[in-house]
Amino acid sequence: MGKFRGMKSIKFIIEKTKTGYSAYCAEKPIFTTGLNIYKLQTNALEATNLYLEEFGKKYLWIKLDLNSIFNNFLNIIK
């Protein structure tokens, strides 16, 4: 974990929409959409990296909490 020490989390709120999914960060002006959860992940990474470029940051790592995603969206997907 050495090189990741001190990293901060950016949490997204994910919602099911008529056309796929949307995600936004409550703490920062970052938001995106995607036709499926995989495209949403890619778009969220791109949107976050664009935001971080404004502050001179170079790297962003995504850690998906799949248990949370599946537990929260099983009823929505049905």
N, C-alpha and C positions, 0 to 999 in steps of 0.2 A: 504493500500500500504506500510505500515511500513517496513516489512521485505524485500521488494523488492527495497527499496530506494537505489540508487547508482548502480543499475544493468546496464550493458551495453548490447547493442543489437549486435547480430551477424546476418548480413543479407546475405541471399543466393540468387544467381541468378539461376533461374530454367529454364531449356530448355527441350523442347520435343525432343526425339530422336527416332530412328527407333525401338528401343526395349523398350521404356518406357520414363523415365525422367532422367535428370541429374541435379545436383545442386552443386554449388561451391560458396565459399566465396571469394570475391575479395581482402579482407584485410588479410586473414589468409590462411594457407595451409590446408584447409578443403574442401573435395569434396566427392561426393557419387552418386550412381544411384539407381533407383527403377523401378519396372515394372509398378507401378501406383503411384498416388500422395500420397496415404496413406503409402505405403512401402517406398517411398522417404522420407517422414517425419520421419519415424522410423529410417531409415538409417542415415539421417542427424543428428538426436539427438545422435545416437551412435557414429558417426564420430566426432561430436563436443565434446562429453564427453571424448572421447579418447584423443583428442587434449588438452582439459582443464586439464586432469590428469597430463600432463607434467608440468603444472604450479601450481599444488596443489589445484585446484578448486574442489569443491565437488558437486555443484548443477547446473543444467541447466533447465530452464523452457522454453517451446516453446509456442509462441503465433503466431498462423497462421492468416495472413491477407487474409481471404478467398475472400473478394471482389477483392483484387488485383490479386489473382490467377485466379479467374474466368474471370475477365475483360481482363487479358492479354492472357489467353489461350483459350478463346472461339473460336477464329479463327483458332488456331493451331489444336484443337481437331477435328474440322469438316472434 
